[in-house]
Amino acid sequence: MISQEEIYQAEQELARYNELMSQEILSQEEYEFCKAWDAEEAKNLFHNFWNNTYLNLNVYSEVEKEKHDLRKEMGI
């Protein structure tokens, strides 16, 4: 039988996983945590070799990036 502590721990890990998977950029440690939790979903995390981070393709929006870049170029 599963103890209350084990249930609490699993709930905390699930909450962390959901929080991380809503972020656009993850660290190596965060990627490893998410991969351990759901390896299939981790396939949507693109590794940026130049800074060793992971881009969450489920969250990332090229449109938003282009808007941001345009505002930056315009000095807004």
Order of alpha helices (4+ residues) and beta strands (2+ residues): alpha-beta-alpha-beta-beta-alpha
